[in-house]
Amino acid sequence: MTSSLVAVVLAAGGSTRLGRPKQLLTRDGETLVHRAARLALASGASRVLVIVGAYAGDVVAAVRDLPVECVVNARWSEGLAGSVRVAMDALAPHDHATLLMTCDQPALDVAYIQALGDASRRAPSGSAATRFGDRVGVPAVVAPTMLRAALAVQGDRGLRDALNAPGADVIACDAPDLGVDIDTPEDLAAAVARGWLDPLE
């Protein structure tokens, strides 16, 4: 990936359905937020922002050893779109591709992030995203025009509408394992069973 790429790790959520902060679950002893930030750095991003909100103090502490910038979304409870807007404000006047990722997809690896970057450079729109059924979502590498289109989105939809709009020309990349994200206790149990999360103590 080019050094102009920046990465945004969306880690502000309250994990209400899970009942515990998903950001602080661990894989091989490493918290998920630390792992996501580390993967973003390893992908070649020149700048990595971690958007925090709920459990902000603990999440910031979890990535303190990494060269990342933590940005607080004080209105985190309003959903993912607000975190995207906070990130764009912090990045202004950034005008290059942006990697958007969450910290609750424990199967994510550097090779897939790099594949997304390669696909985005082939896409007419400059954007590539992960296929989930007949839709696409994050992780995604998104062109500046796509991000600007998403700034008006409200609630938890994030970039979903912009990425899936007719004529968006986003390349869809396949990574079936990323469909396992950690929203509920059942998701957590499934990830533990696959070896993607450490068992809870």
CORWOGI-V458243 format. One record per run of one state. SS is the DSSP state (H for helix, E for strand, L for the rest). FROM is the first residue (numbers start at 1). TO is the last residue. Records with the same first field share a line. If there is no record, write none. Layout:
BEGIN
SS=FROM-TO  FROM-TO
END
This chain:
BEGIN
L=1-5  12-21  25-25  28-29  43-46  53-55  63-68  73-75  79-79  92-97  103-109  123-127  133-134  143-143  151-154  158-159  164-170  174-175  180-184  194-201
E=6-11  26-27  30-31  47-52  69-72  98-102  128-132  135-142  171-173
H=22-24  32-42  56-62  76-78  80-91  110-122  144-150  155-157  160-163  176-179  185-193
END
